[in-house]
Amino acid sequence: MSVGWVGGLAAASVLVVVARLVLRGRLNVKYAALWLSVVLGVALLGLVPGLLVWSSDLLGFELPANFLFSTGLLLLLLVGINLSVAVTALEAKVQRLAEEVALLREQEGRRDGTG
Amino acid sequence: MVVCPAYNEEESVGAVVAELLAALPGVEVVVVDDGSTDRTADRAAAAGARVLRLPFNMGPGAAVRTGLVLGVRQGVDAVVQCDADGQHPAAAVPDLVARLSEADLVIGARWAGEGTYQARGPRRWAMWVLAAVMSSLHSTRLTDVTSGFRAFGPRAQAVLAREMPPEYLGDTLDALVIARSSRLRVVQVPVAMRARSTGVASHRPLRSALFLARSCLLLLLSLSRLLRPRGTAA
């Protein structure tokens, strides 16, 4: 059961890290939810080893480890893409704000008569 | 209204603004300072331009877009984009604006019979391919699709004030594809451009190979916009 221990420990430490980040206001709840669901999945697989074996058999993987790794990679890939999308949206907003700042600054300069 | 995007152009921006104001009496000249670290904004203001200062550098497209937002809010008939490095002749601005009667976006083009500007190597091939693609897209002859000397009619202002991509090349190539998907009419006017009065043009082989790769990638990504065409611009 040593593998189960490692999985459980990893899940617990990620849980602590995420909880701390949320409490300190450094992580939005929507991102916390993402990582907490990952934690939940890892914990479940760690505590119920039969689940991993059962699901890899179901999907035709010869080694449960292969199933675990490919799922993990796919998940991280999706998270990465998701973050790129989020950053793109942020950049667009920053650009809008910068434009407004430029326009407002000029307007204010004209009103003050300082150009 | 003439909009000059300017990033660290303190050497030339004053002369460009002065030339525009002299050649086009009664026209407002707006310099959009794209987060310059030199005295670009001061020089432009001293020469008599309205100056919009972006808080940090965002790329030529973002600077032009800021000018378009101003144009839309003031309800002007024409916004002309003109580089601050002195390569675009102020005397040609009325030619561009005149063609807005039949189009939404007018491109001032090098290599269209006027002037002596020449590019070589991969950059030239890239320009040729891009021009061919854009020409067929817009069913009109376009020879200089990366030109930064353009006139925007009210419909083009409205569309591109929203959607102009900020980065280099996106502001020209991608903008033309956006124009197509928004059903804007595009034409070109031949313009004799001068050599830049300051600054360096990217003529080194590696640069131009990079230009080729970048523009082809951008074009492929950009053309996917046309898979989901939108209605006529409001």
Contacts between the chains, C-beta under 8 A, distances in Angstrom:
chain1	res1	chain2	res2	distance
A	95	B	58	6.0
A	95	B	62	5.6
A	95	B	65	7.8
A	95	B	166	5.9
A	98	B	54	5.2
A	98	B	55	5.3
A	98	B	56	6.8
A	98	B	58	6.2
A	98	B	62	7.2
A	98	B	66	8.0
A	99	B	54	7.3
A	99	B	62	7.3
A	99	B	65	6.7
A	99	B	66	4.5
A	99	B	69	5.7
A	101	B	54	7.5
A	101	B	55	5.3
A	102	B	32	7.0
A	102	B	52	4.2
A	102	B	53	5.6
A	102	B	54	4.8
A	102	B	55	7.2
A	102	B	66	5.5
A	103	B	52	6.3
A	103	B	66	7.0
A	103	B	69	6.8
A	103	B	70	6.3
A	103	B	73	7.9
A	105	B	52	7.7
A	105	B	53	6.0
A	106	B	50	6.6
A	106	B	51	6.7
A	106	B	52	5.1
A	106	B	53	7.3
A	115	B	45	5.4
A	115	B	51	7.5
